[in-house]
Amino acid sequence: MEGVSTVSKRNPKEKDIHRLRGSWNVVFNLIAGIFAFLCVFPFLFVVIISFTDEGALARDGYKLIPSQWSLEGYRYVFQNGEALLNSYFVTISVTVVGTLISLFITALYAYAISRKSFKYRNFFAFLAFFTMLFNGGLVPTYIVVTQLLGLKDTFWALVLPLALNAFYIMILRTFYTTSVPDALIEAGKIDGAGEFRIFLKVVLPLSLPGLATIGLFSTLGYWNDWFNALLYIDNPNLVPLQSMLMRIETSMQFILQNSQNSSLSLGAMQNMPQDTARMAMVVIATGPIIFAYPFFQRYFIQGLTIGAVKE
């Protein structure tokens, strides 16, 4: 009994070797906190500038505590409120639908090429990898989307071009290979389950970290996309948020460049919150997507690091 009690008393001390001392723990936590603050500070500073009066900004420069607050930047951006709200709705719809489609296609493709029993896995893996090195170019892509598929001025012109990404396929294939044991799949087959049932009931529940990672990447890609709208969308009711903000910025630049040729433009320029409106656009475009991150944070790091170490 004495031997057991001695061992039990030593165990906590032996575990302490692998832990930092209290003082070092405080130091490293402080360093991590400072680094986190430095990462968040630029966005906070942009928010502060967006609420600063344009005159005070021109007079005092950028300050953490402005001498005068104002909402003129947001008023200028929201002067076409109905169009902006419509662009928000388009962007949210495209992001949600596109992310779901992208996850579905990517998960199926990656699962197929991760299975050693699939005869043509190397061919389809090479087919995906080849597109990471070479592509047809902008003109053939435009012709395929507009003439062959007929997606010009449609909702799907904003969804389908980004639906499949070869890089995401490779990430998810590695995740399946390292995280889904072959024994589980064999057990499902012994129980009489088919491939789709095994995929839905066995593989997907084990793949949440990888799917969440790919989902976050897809969400960011769809939310920040403006180039496809520039190419394929002329209908003002289908303009997404990023494209709408770009058009507002373009109109501001037009007024500034032609202010000397028109007294009307000069008056508009004097009342225009130039810098604060730009910062307000950044907040409007970035703010909503920030709230999506907490839903993915639980799985994000695990999904990125899985398969990084090979045994």
N, C-alpha and C positions, 0 to 999 in steps of 0.2 A: 504493500500500500504506500509505503514511503517512497519507493521508486516511482510509482505512478504519479504521486503528488509532486515529486521533484520534476518529472518530465512535463507535467501540466503547468508547473510554474515557469519552466524554461521556455515553453512554446511562445508566449507573448513576447519575450525578449528576443527570441530568434526571428520573429516576424518583424520586429522593430528595425532590424538591419536593413530591410528593403524599403524603409520609409524615410522621408526627409525629416530633419529636425524641425521643431516648430518655427524657429527663426527663418530657416531657409524656405519653409513652406510659405511663410508670409511674403518673403522677397519674391518668390516665383509667382505667387498669386498677384502681387502688386505689378510685376512686369507684364503678366498676361492682361491685367485690367487696363494698364496704360496702352498696351498694343490694341486692345479692343476699342478703347476710346478713340485712338488715332484713326481706326478704321471707320468709326461711326461719325466722327466729327465733321468731315467734309460734307456729308449729307445734311447734318444739323445746321451747318453754316449756310448751305444753300437755302434751307427753309427760312432761316433768319433773314437772309437777303431778300427773299421773295416777299416778305412782309415789311420791308423797309421802304420809306418814301423815296421816290426817284430823285427829288431835289436834295434830300439829305444824303443820299448815296453819292451824288455828283459833288456835293460840297465836302463831305467828311470822309468819303471812301468807304471801304468795307469795314464794318465794326461789329463786334459780337453783340453789343447793346446799342442799337441805333438811337439817334437823337429824336427820330420821328418815325412812327409806325404808319403803315398804309396798306390798303387792300387794292390799290389801283392796278397792280400787276395782274391779280386774279380777275378784277373787273374787266380788264382789257381782253384777257383770254376767254372769259365767259360771256363776252358781248354777243357771241353767237351761241347762246346756251343750248338751244334745241339741237343744233348740228353737233355740238360737242357731246351732249348726252347720247345722241344717236351713234356717234363714233365709239363711245364707251361701250354701248350695248353690242355693237359689231365686234369690237375687240374681245370682249368677254365671251361672246358666243363662239368666235373663232378659236380662242384659247382653250375653252372647255372641250368643244367638239374635236378640235385638232389634237389635243393631248390624249384624249381617249382613243382616237383612231390610231395615233402614232404608237401608243402603248400596246394596243391590240396587235398591230402588224409586226412591230419590233419583237414583242414577246414570242409570237408564233415562229417567226423567221429564226430568231436566235435559238429557240428550243430545238428546232429541227436540225440545225447545223451543229448543235452541241451533242446530239445523240450519235454514238459510235455505230449504232445499228442502222443508221440511215445511209444508204448506199451512195447517194450523190452529195453527201455533206461537204466534201472538199470542193466540188464544183460550185455549189451555191455560196460557200464561204469565200472562194476566190472571186465570184461574181460581185459580192458585196464589197470586198476589199479593193477590187479594180476601180470601182467608182470613187474611192477615196483618192486615187492617184490621177485619174483622167475623167473628164466629163465632156459632153458634146458642145458646151459653150452656150452663150446667152441667146443667140439668134435661133439655133435649133430648138432650144427649150421653149422660147416664145412661140415658135411655130407649132410645136406639139400641143402646148397648153391652149392656144387660141384657136387654131384651125383643126388640128386632129381631134382634140378632146372637146373643143367648143366651150371652154370655160370662161371666155372673156366676159367681164362684168357679171360674174356670178359669185355666190358665197364660197363655192368650192375652189375657186381660183386662189383664195387665201389659205385654204386648208391643205389640199392635196400636194402642192409642190414641197411642203415641209413635212409630209406625213412619215417619210422613211429616211433615216439617217444611218449610213453605214457604220459610223463610229459608235453610235448607240448599240447597234447590233453586236459589234465586237465586245463591247463592255458587258452586255447582258449574256452573251455566249460564255464568256469567261466566268461570269457569276454562276450560271447553271452548272458549268463543268466542275467548279470548286465547291459549290454549296448544296447541290442536290445529289445525294448518294445513289448510285446505280441500284443498290439493294432495295431502295424504296420503290423504284419504278418496276423492278422485277417482282416485288411483292404485289404491286397493283395488278400486274399482268396475271399472276397466279390466281388472284382473287376474281379474275374475269373482267377486269376493267379494260376499256379500249384506250387508245392514245389520247383522245380528247378528254375523257373522264380523268385519266391520270394527270393530264396537264392542268385541268381545272381544280381537281380535288387534292392533288399531292404537290405538284410543282409550284403553282402560283402562291399558295400559302407560305411556302418556304422562300419565296423570291421577293417578298415585300420590300426589303432594303434596296435591292437592285431596281425594282420597278419604280420605287419612290424616287430614286436618283435620276433615272431616265425621265420620269414624269416631270421632275423639276426642270431638267434641261429643256424638255419639249415646251413646257409652260413658258419659260423665259424666251425661247425662240419665237413662239407664236406672239407673245405679248409685245416684243420689241421689233417685230417685223414691220417694215414699211416699204421695202423694195418691191415686193409682189404687188402691193396696192398701186405703186407707181407704174408698174408695167401693165397690169391687167384690169384695173378698176377706173372707170370714168363716171359711173353712177354715184352721185353725191350721197345717196343713202347707204352705200356699201363701203364708204371710206372709213378705215380703222383709226384708232386714236393717234398712233404715231404719225401717220400720214396727215391727219388733220392738223396736228401741232406743227408739222413741217410746213404746211401751207400757210399757217398763221405767221410763222417765222419768215417765210418768203415774202408775204405781204408787208411785213414790217421792214424788211430790207428794201423792198421796192419803194416804199414811202421815203425812207431815209436817203436813198440814192437819187430820187427825183425831187427832193424837197426844194432845191434851188430854182427849179423850173416852174413851180406852181405855188402861189400864195396859200391855196387851200391845203396843199401837202405840207407847207411850212407850219401852218397852224396845227395840223394833225401831229406833226413831229414834236412840236413844243409840248403837247399834252400827252405824248406817248410815253408810257413807262418802259423804256427800252430794256435795261438790264433786269429790272425786277420782273418783267413779264417773261423773260427768258428763264429766270430761276423758277417762276411759277409753273412754267411748262415742264421743267425737270421734276418738280414735286408732283404735278398731276400725272405725269407719265410713270414715275417710279414708285410713288407712294402705295398704290393698291397692290402691286406685285410683291411688296415687302411683306404684306400680311399673309401671303401664300407660303412663305418660307417656314414658319413654325409648324405647319402641317407635315412638312417633309423632313424637318430637322431630326426627328427621332430615328430615321433610317439613313439619313444622308451620308454621314461619315462612314458607317458600316458598309453602305453600298459602294462607296468610292474605293475603300481599302481592301475589300474582299478580293481575293485572288492576286493581291500584290506580292504575296510571299508564296513561293512554291516549295512544297515539301518533297 
